[in-house]
Each structure stands twice: as structure tokens, then as C-alpha cells.
Amino acid sequence: MSPGQPNAAAMSAACDVVENLPYTTDGGYGQRALIGLIALARDYTVEQEMGRVLAGLDDVAHYITRIDSPVEVRPETLAAMGPNIAAAAQLLLNPDDVDVVAYGCTSASAVLGPDAVSKAIRSVHPQARV
């Protein structure tokens, strides 16, 4: 036995107390709705704003993932985010659990078009509203 380490008998005695405590669980977070947000990597406000908007709603939970976003915003750089939307959406919760997925970039949504954004998100979360 090394100095400072308890011996096997002492460890066994410490583990002899086993107690079964009764408990119940609730339905967990987001029983009313689970909302996923794809936020821009360089956006420092949208998740705070979303938290404030949803704060008063019982049983609504939100989860956030991020997508790389350009430093220089031009139609070409916004369009370049399109192929990465599905990968970002995949980092959210289990697809069967998410009720709504929001893409937090109005400018890229305008460049890509709402159908392209919706298609990318629904490729991962087919049941979600977009």
C-alpha cells in the first residue's frame, strides 16, 4: 500500500452503505417546444435576444449551434454559408426532438432564398418547422 492511499478494507467499509432514494422525474426541458438556433459565429447578440424573448414562456427551451460566418459581408460570402447550414443544424439535438429551427442570418437567408435554407435544415431535421 502506498502512503496516503486507503487500504482495501477501509474502502470496502466506506462502500457498504447503499441507499435507494425514491424519486420522480418531470418531462424535462422544452415539453411545449424545443427550438434550435443556428447563430453566426460572429454574432454576439442573437442568442441573448432569443433567451430574453423566450424567458417568459413556460416549457419552451432553446439550444444554439454556430455556423462560420464571413468577416467581409458580400453576396458571395453570404452564399458560401449555404453548404454549411446542414452541418450546423446537425449539431443541434436529436432531429426527432427539435420542433423549430431558426437560421439567424437574415442577409444570408435573402441571398440563398428561404427554400434553400429550409431544405438544408430539413435535410437534418425533417420534422422541424423552419
N, C-alpha and C positions, 0 to 999 in steps of 0.2 A: 504494500500500500504506500502510495506517495504521500508526503507530508501535505496537509491541507485538504486531502480528499477523504470523504466519509467512507467507512467500511461498508461491505455489502449488508451486514446485519442492520446497521443503522438506516441504510437506505430502504431496506425491506420494511422495517418498522414504520418508517415515515409514510410508506405507501399502503399500509394496511387499512387506512381509513378511506372507505369508498362510500359515498352517499349519493343516493338517487333523488334529485330535487325535481319535483313536479313543475312543469312549465307549459305555457301555451304560446303560440305564435300568432301574430296577426298576418294579414295578407302581404305584408312587405310594402316597400315604396311603390308609388305610382299605380295604385289599384284603379284609379279613374283613368289615368293616361300616363304613358311613358313617351317623352318627347326627346328625340335626338337632334342635336345641333351640330352641323359641320361649320366650324368657325375658321376664319382665316388665321394663319399662323401669326400674322402681324396685327391682328385686330385685338385691341385690349379692352374694348367696351362691350361687345355684343353679349358675352356670357354673363357679365354683371347685370346688364339691362334685362336679359331673359330671366335671371334669378329674381329680379325685382318685380317683373310683370307676373311671374308665376307664384310669388310668395304667398299671396292670399288665397290660392286655390288648394283646397284640401285634396289629398291623394293624387296630386299631379307631380311627377318627378321629371327632371331633365338631366340629360347626360351629354357631354360635349366631347367631340373629337376635333382635330385640326387638320387643315389642308395647307400645304405650302402655297404661299402667295407671293406674287412678284413685288419687288421693291418699286419698280417703274411700272405704272399702270397705263397700259395701252390696249387697244382691242386685241392685238396679237398675244400679249402676255396674259390677258384675261381668258382668251380662248384656250391657251395652253393648259389651264387648270382643268378643263373638261375631262381629259382621260384619267385624272386623279380623283375624281369625285367618288366613284365606286369604291376605290381602295380606302378612302377616308370613311365612307359610310360603313364599310366592313369592320372598322374599329369600334363601332358602336355596339350595343348589346346584341344578344341573340336576335336574329331577324324576326322570329315569331313574337318577340316581346315588345317591339317598338311600334307604337301607334302612329306617330308622326315623325317625319324627318324634315328639318329645315336646313336649307343651304344659306349661310349667312353672307352671301355676296351678291348684292343687287346688281352691281355692274357686270359681273361675270354672267349672271343669270340673263341679263339683257343681251349680252353678246352671244351666248350659247343658245339661248332660247329656252323657255320653260319646259318644252317637251324633251329636249336633250338632258336637262338637269333631272327631270323626273325619271326618265328612262335609266340614267346612270344610277340613281338612288334605288329605284325599284329592281334593278338587277341584283341587288343585295338584300333589300327589304321589300319583297313583293307585296306584302300586306299593308305597308305603311302608307299613310296619306303624305303627300309631298307639298 
